Amino acid sequence: MTYSDILGHIKTIDQARDFLYEIDMLLEELFKAENDAFEKKLNSISVLTSQVIKEAILKENIGLENKNMIKEYLIGLKEQLQNLKTIKLSIFFEPSADLIDNLFSWVLKNQGTGIVLDIKTDKSILGGITVEFEGKYKDLTLKKTLEEAFVSKREEIMGLQEYQT
């Protein structure tokens, strides 16, 4: 079974966590004693998640009345979500939805699917971004740039202080 359509909608670790929670709710609803149609069970989760799951199930040619196949699909989807890789990003400001979309598009283009963003706000970095992925760390912040400039220009800066006194 393929899950790439659904995974393409999940951009952040928070969205993945919420999606997992809704899958658990749906699985619980699916096998309650009532014999409600699956479409009615979809009402127990958010509209967006419901729509994405329904479209994916239909695309897999799983009948909406086939609870066992739906359960199998949802359990497989849950496993895929739990195995997503994470790119940790720290930025100076709270990211907009557009920025998250742009960052995620870049990740899809350059790394492919199966990755979510874990974005944290860190006012101490002054600007720029830090990136951590698969054990590698890159600091592209203004704070680091300024620190490096001060270290490399220390003698010159100290000389200016002496000159002014």
Residue frames as qw, qx, qy, qz and C-alpha x, y, z in Angstrom:
[[0.000, 0.889, 0.458, 0.000, 0.00, 0.00, 0.00],
 [0.420, 0.344, -0.021, 0.840, 1.18, 3.51, -0.68],
 [0.316, -0.759, -0.449, 0.350, 0.99, 6.38, 1.75],
 [0.432, 0.012, 0.123, 0.893, 2.88, 9.10, -0.13],
 [0.090, -0.633, -0.402, -0.656, -0.26, 11.16, -0.81],
 [0.560, -0.773, -0.294, -0.042, -0.99, 11.38, 2.89],
 [0.692, -0.370, -0.052, 0.618, 2.63, 11.87, 3.92],
 [0.346, 0.349, 0.242, 0.837, 2.82, 14.79, 1.48],
 [0.277, -0.779, -0.304, -0.474, 0.19, 16.61, 3.57],
 [0.704, -0.679, -0.132, 0.161, 2.10, 16.23, 6.84],
 [0.438, 0.756, -0.199, 0.444, 4.80, 18.86, 7.08],
 [0.089, -0.650, 0.513, -0.554, 5.61, 19.25, 10.76],
 [0.263, 0.043, -0.912, 0.312, 6.16, 16.97, 13.71],
 [0.314, 0.141, 0.508, -0.790, 3.11, 18.54, 15.37],
 [0.671, 0.241, -0.240, -0.659, 0.93, 17.70, 12.37],
 [0.524, 0.177, -0.831, -0.059, 2.27, 14.13, 12.43],
 [0.015, -0.016, -0.812, 0.583, 1.45, 13.84, 16.13],
 [0.499, 0.215, 0.246, -0.803, -2.09, 15.17, 15.55],
 [0.654, 0.260, -0.516, -0.488, -2.58, 12.84, 12.58],
 [0.343, 0.111, -0.915, 0.181, -1.47, 9.83, 14.64],
 [0.219, 0.112, 0.647, -0.722, -3.91, 10.79, 17.37],
 [0.617, 0.279, -0.016, -0.736, -6.75, 10.99, 14.83],
 [0.567, 0.222, -0.756, -0.240, -5.81, 7.62, 13.32],
 [0.113, 0.006, -0.895, 0.431, -5.99, 6.10, 16.80],
 [0.419, 0.220, 0.393, -0.789, -9.42, 7.68, 17.31],
 [0.645, 0.309, -0.357, -0.601, -10.59, 6.37, 13.94],
 [0.421, 0.168, -0.892, 0.003, -9.29, 2.86, 14.63],
 [0.106, 0.092, 0.781, -0.609, -11.09, 2.87, 17.96],
 [0.535, 0.309, 0.149, -0.772, -14.34, 4.04, 16.31],
 [0.477, 0.314, -0.668, -0.478, -13.98, 1.56, 13.46],
 [0.461, -0.013, -0.887, -0.005, -14.41, -1.50, 15.62],
 [0.344, -0.039, 0.533, -0.772, -16.99, -0.34, 18.11],
 [0.348, 0.242, 0.895, -0.140, -20.08, -2.53, 18.26],
 [0.472, 0.652, 0.212, -0.555, -22.19, -0.18, 16.16],
 [0.637, 0.214, 0.617, 0.409, -22.38, -1.14, 12.53],
 [0.202, 0.873, 0.060, -0.440, -22.11, 2.43, 11.24],
 [0.746, 0.609, 0.065, 0.261, -20.69, 3.08, 7.81],
 [0.681, -0.111, -0.039, 0.723, -17.03, 4.04, 7.66],
 [0.164, 0.541, 0.187, 0.804, -17.99, 7.46, 6.31],
 [0.495, -0.784, -0.206, -0.314, -19.92, 8.11, 9.50],
 [0.807, -0.418, -0.104, 0.405, -16.88, 7.03, 11.55],
 [0.517, 0.318, 0.065, 0.792, -14.85, 9.65, 9.69],
 [0.198, -0.815, -0.191, -0.510, -16.98, 12.28, 11.46],
 [0.738, -0.633, -0.145, 0.186, -15.09, 11.49, 14.67],
 [0.622, -0.236, 0.139, 0.734, -11.94, 13.18, 13.31],
 [0.029, 0.614, -0.061, -0.786, -11.14, 16.55, 11.71],
 [0.673, 0.655, 0.180, -0.292, -12.58, 17.35, 8.29],
 [0.310, 0.770, -0.525, -0.188, -9.16, 17.69, 6.64],
 [0.233, -0.361, 0.902, -0.045, -7.81, 14.42, 8.04],
 [0.654, 0.295, 0.629, -0.301, -11.08, 12.68, 7.18],
 [0.613, 0.730, -0.047, -0.299, -10.92, 13.92, 3.59],
 [0.159, 0.686, -0.701, -0.115, -7.26, 12.96, 3.13],
 [0.382, -0.177, 0.897, -0.137, -7.79, 9.46, 4.54],
 [0.690, 0.440, 0.472, -0.327, -10.95, 8.84, 2.53],
 [0.528, 0.758, -0.272, -0.270, -9.27, 9.92, -0.73],
 [0.009, 0.566, -0.824, -0.032, -6.24, 7.72, -0.02],
 [0.528, 0.016, 0.818, -0.227, -8.37, 4.68, 0.81],
 [0.699, 0.590, 0.264, -0.306, -10.43, 5.08, -2.35],
 [0.351, 0.767, -0.496, -0.208, -7.25, 5.54, -4.40],
 [0.172, -0.374, 0.909, -0.057, -6.03, 2.21, -3.00],
 [0.584, -0.040, -0.614, -0.530, -9.28, 0.65, -4.27],
 [0.115, -0.117, -0.880, 0.446, -10.32, -0.30, -0.76],
 [0.306, -0.572, -0.592, -0.479, -14.08, -0.40, -0.37],
 [0.175, -0.462, 0.326, -0.806, -15.38, 1.88, 2.37],
 [0.838, -0.317, -0.039, -0.442, -17.41, -1.06, 3.71],
 [0.871, 0.117, -0.422, 0.221, -14.31, -3.28, 4.12],
 [0.465, -0.857, 0.150, -0.164, -13.38, -2.56, 7.75],
 [0.876, -0.301, 0.225, 0.302, -10.55, -5.12, 7.84],
 [0.650, 0.418, 0.175, 0.610, -8.77, -3.63, 4.81],
 [0.043, -0.889, -0.013, -0.456, -9.31, -0.12, 6.17],
 [0.701, -0.695, 0.155, 0.027, -7.86, -1.22, 9.52],
 [0.850, -0.011, 0.219, 0.479, -4.85, -2.74, 7.75],
 [0.408, 0.676, 0.131, 0.600, -4.35, 0.47, 5.76],
 [0.285, -0.895, 0.043, -0.339, -4.62, 2.70, 8.85],
 [0.812, -0.517, 0.185, 0.196, -2.19, 0.53, 10.83],
 [0.750, 0.230, 0.208, 0.584, 0.29, 0.67, 7.95],
 [0.146, 0.820, 0.089, 0.546, -0.15, 4.44, 7.75],
 [0.568, -0.813, 0.073, -0.102, 0.42, 4.73, 11.47],
 [0.854, -0.234, 0.200, 0.419, 3.69, 2.78, 11.15],
 [0.537, 0.526, 0.179, 0.634, 4.81, 5.06, 8.32],
 [0.149, -0.896, -0.035, -0.418, 4.07, 8.15, 10.42],
 [0.729, -0.667, 0.137, 0.070, 5.97, 6.75, 13.38],
 [0.809, -0.086, 0.280, 0.509, 9.00, 6.13, 11.16],
 [0.354, 0.897, 0.094, 0.248, 9.22, 9.59, 9.61],
 [0.622, 0.004, -0.166, 0.765, 12.64, 11.22, 9.77],
 [0.164, -0.929, -0.290, 0.163, 12.85, 14.64, 11.37],
 [0.464, 0.421, -0.053, 0.778, 14.73, 17.75, 10.32],
 [0.375, -0.727, -0.397, 0.417, 15.13, 19.98, 13.37],
 [0.308, 0.570, 0.135, 0.749, 15.13, 23.69, 12.60],
 [0.311, -0.661, -0.391, 0.561, 15.60, 26.62, 14.96],
 [0.262, 0.558, 0.278, 0.737, 14.67, 30.07, 13.75],
 [0.129, 0.043, -0.330, 0.934, 14.38, 33.50, 15.33],
 [0.432, 0.039, 0.078, -0.898, 10.65, 33.98, 14.72],
 [0.599, 0.226, 0.703, -0.310, 7.42, 32.02, 14.65],
 [0.133, -0.072, 0.730, 0.667, 7.14, 30.67, 11.09],
 [0.570, 0.281, 0.034, -0.771, 4.14, 31.49, 8.93],
 [0.829, 0.223, 0.494, -0.139, 2.22, 28.79, 7.09],
 [0.630, 0.762, -0.138, -0.055, 3.82, 30.03, 3.86],
 [0.009, 0.730, -0.678, 0.085, 7.32, 29.64, 5.28],
 [0.633, -0.179, 0.735, -0.166, 6.53, 26.12, 6.48],
 [0.810, 0.505, 0.263, -0.140, 5.15, 25.29, 3.02],
 [0.439, 0.822, -0.362, 0.002, 8.30, 26.66, 1.35],
 [0.244, -0.585, 0.762, -0.132, 10.65, 24.81, 3.70],
 [0.739, 0.040, 0.648, -0.182, 8.70, 21.58, 3.24],
 [0.740, 0.659, 0.033, -0.131, 8.67, 21.99, -0.55],
 [0.200, 0.777, -0.596, 0.035, 12.44, 22.37, -0.48],
 [0.473, -0.342, 0.792, -0.180, 12.75, 19.21, 1.65],
 [0.820, 0.328, 0.425, -0.198, 10.48, 17.23, -0.71],
 [0.604, 0.770, -0.193, -0.068, 12.49, 18.38, -3.72],
 [0.205, 0.726, -0.634, 0.173, 15.90, 17.71, -2.17],
 [0.214, -0.318, 0.868, -0.316, 15.30, 14.81, 0.24],
 [0.390, -0.154, -0.828, -0.371, 12.02, 13.23, -0.87],
 [0.646, -0.513, -0.190, -0.532, 9.09, 12.10, 1.24],
 [0.824, -0.259, -0.465, 0.193, 9.21, 10.55, 4.68],
 [0.419, 0.016, -0.331, 0.845, 10.52, 13.63, 6.46],
 [0.206, -0.874, -0.417, -0.140, 8.82, 16.15, 8.74],
 [0.245, 0.572, -0.239, 0.745, 10.00, 19.46, 10.12],
 [0.549, -0.616, -0.468, 0.317, 10.49, 20.07, 13.84],
 [0.244, 0.625, 0.020, 0.742, 10.57, 23.87, 13.98],
 [0.497, -0.611, -0.425, 0.447, 11.51, 25.66, 17.20],
 [0.105, 0.918, 0.037, 0.380, 11.67, 29.39, 17.88],
 [0.726, -0.346, -0.176, 0.567, 14.92, 30.61, 19.46],
 [0.061, 0.993, 0.089, 0.053, 15.29, 34.36, 20.03],
 [0.547, -0.687, 0.317, 0.358, 18.96, 33.98, 20.99],
 [0.704, 0.127, 0.483, 0.506, 20.05, 33.21, 17.42],
 [0.045, -0.576, 0.051, 0.814, 19.23, 36.80, 16.31],
 [0.613, 0.585, -0.147, -0.510, 18.36, 35.67, 12.78],
 [0.311, 0.430, -0.821, -0.211, 19.07, 32.86, 10.35],
 [0.919, -0.107, -0.103, -0.365, 18.57, 29.18, 11.07],
 [0.226, -0.448, 0.864, -0.045, 20.14, 26.09, 12.60],
 [0.834, 0.181, -0.312, -0.417, 19.53, 22.74, 10.92],
 [0.334, -0.378, 0.852, -0.141, 19.98, 19.26, 12.39],
 [0.871, 0.252, -0.082, -0.413, 19.39, 16.14, 10.29],
 [0.970, 0.124, -0.194, 0.081, 20.70, 12.60, 10.54],
 [0.787, -0.416, -0.046, 0.452, 23.39, 13.52, 13.04],
 [0.469, 0.257, 0.129, 0.835, 24.64, 16.54, 11.09],
 [0.164, -0.823, -0.374, 0.396, 24.36, 20.08, 12.40],
 [0.406, 0.388, 0.227, 0.796, 24.65, 23.34, 10.49],
 [0.186, -0.716, -0.369, 0.563, 24.57, 26.76, 12.13],
 [0.318, 0.436, 0.392, 0.745, 23.57, 29.47, 9.67],
 [0.244, -0.847, -0.451, 0.139, 22.64, 32.09, 12.27],
 [0.160, 0.873, -0.079, 0.453, 23.48, 35.74, 12.59],
 [0.635, -0.738, 0.217, -0.070, 24.68, 35.05, 16.13],
 [0.880, -0.119, 0.282, 0.364, 27.34, 32.63, 14.87],
 [0.552, 0.637, 0.142, 0.519, 28.38, 35.00, 12.08],
 [0.144, -0.917, 0.118, -0.354, 28.80, 37.87, 14.57],
 [0.772, -0.573, 0.264, 0.078, 30.71, 35.68, 17.03],
 [0.838, 0.152, 0.248, 0.463, 33.09, 34.56, 14.28],
 [0.323, 0.797, 0.055, 0.507, 33.56, 38.15, 13.14],
 [0.396, -0.873, 0.183, -0.217, 34.35, 39.30, 16.67],
 [0.864, -0.340, 0.282, 0.242, 36.82, 36.47, 17.18],
 [0.736, 0.336, 0.239, 0.536, 38.62, 37.12, 13.89],
 [0.199, 0.749, 0.047, 0.630, 38.64, 40.89, 14.41],
 [0.643, -0.673, -0.307, 0.199, 39.35, 40.81, 18.14],
 [0.586, -0.217, 0.003, 0.781, 42.74, 42.46, 17.91],
 [0.137, 0.393, 0.325, 0.849, 41.39, 45.17, 15.64],
 [0.410, -0.737, -0.410, -0.348, 38.41, 45.79, 17.93],
 [0.674, -0.579, -0.221, 0.403, 40.62, 45.88, 21.03],
 [0.475, 0.035, 0.124, 0.870, 42.90, 48.31, 19.24],
 [0.087, -0.618, -0.365, -0.691, 39.97, 50.63, 18.63],
 [0.577, -0.742, -0.342, 0.006, 39.16, 50.61, 22.34],
 [0.644, -0.367, -0.051, 0.669, 42.73, 51.61, 23.24],
 [0.302, 0.302, 0.291, 0.856, 42.71, 54.32, 20.58],
 [0.252, -0.725, -0.393, -0.507, 39.54, 55.88, 22.00],
 [0.631, -0.703, -0.278, 0.173, 40.82, 56.07, 25.60]]
